[in-house]
Amino acid sequence: MTKSLTSLSLSTLAVSCALSFGVANAEEPISIIEPAKITEPEKVELGKMLFFEPRLSMSGFISCNSCHNLSLGGVDALPTSIGHEWQQGPINSPTVLNADFMLAQFWDGRAKDLKEQAAGPIANPKEMGYTHDLAVDTIRSMPAYVARFEKIYGSEEVNIDRITDAIATFEKTLVTPHSDFDKYLQGDKNAISADAKAGYQVFKDQGCTACHNGPAVGGTMYMKMGLVKPFHTDNPSEGRKAVTGLEADKFVFKVPTLRNIELTYPYFHDGSVWTLEEAVNTMADIQLGQALTEQETKQMVEFLKTLTGEQPQITLPILPPSNANTPRPVPFK
């Protein structure tokens, strides 16, 4: 599937996929999340340290975990994130959980993978407010970090490529298996309630699986926000248009994952909706042109809650101390 589609072809795709998944396809459109398989534990540990490392920011206060809080489902539970010097971020922070299943990173897909994504916020003046050179100087100044880089990469060299590689390796382990719905897919028909089963059927019948399918229940395609009716928002983000420059890509965003959706409020790219009930009804209206009954809404919400999996069990890393060679933080003007 190409990443730039006209509104007409997007609409056609949604309808055809809805028919395919809702009627003709005998297989389930959602597949289970497998537990993480860690093959490079030392690199994962280094990546975890860097994920929680606030000294990768100009203020010495903001880390990757600030916007992708692993205690909050991998988000910050704000409409848009707070960046350097209390600046308001331009868009809602997507969850880092199961992010490796996405076709690309960021709402507009401007980063091809987790490694490329990890480099962005460090040098963004509205996010971590640093530079890649200063970030490298900071990490390089601490012997305990240098020793880890040498052991893992074979030399003492610290550079932004290795920093982001380690962070991405850690983030790939942030999967959430063993949800009640996964247990249901694996044959335990009592793992979810009758309402959740009914909600899943509504989810399929209404065509939601056209966009929300696969192990992450989303994240594998782009779609226009406001396919049938306009989505009204004050958020200035224009989606894929900012990447491709094509007018046809205006308001086209990466379809978000529905895994752990109960935890990752507020919803949509502008963070304007705080409840699953409102989110479900809004999407039915503007994407499918459908109006759900109160019972259907309740049932679908019960289904969505079954997508919450086991959260990563993280032991906070102990970070090495700064020294005379470590660049000093600048938290205030």
Summary of the structure (lengths in Angstrom):
residues: 333
radius of gyration: 20.8
end to end distance: 46.5
largest distance: 66.3
contacts: 1074
relative contact order: 0.19
helix: 41%
strand: 5%
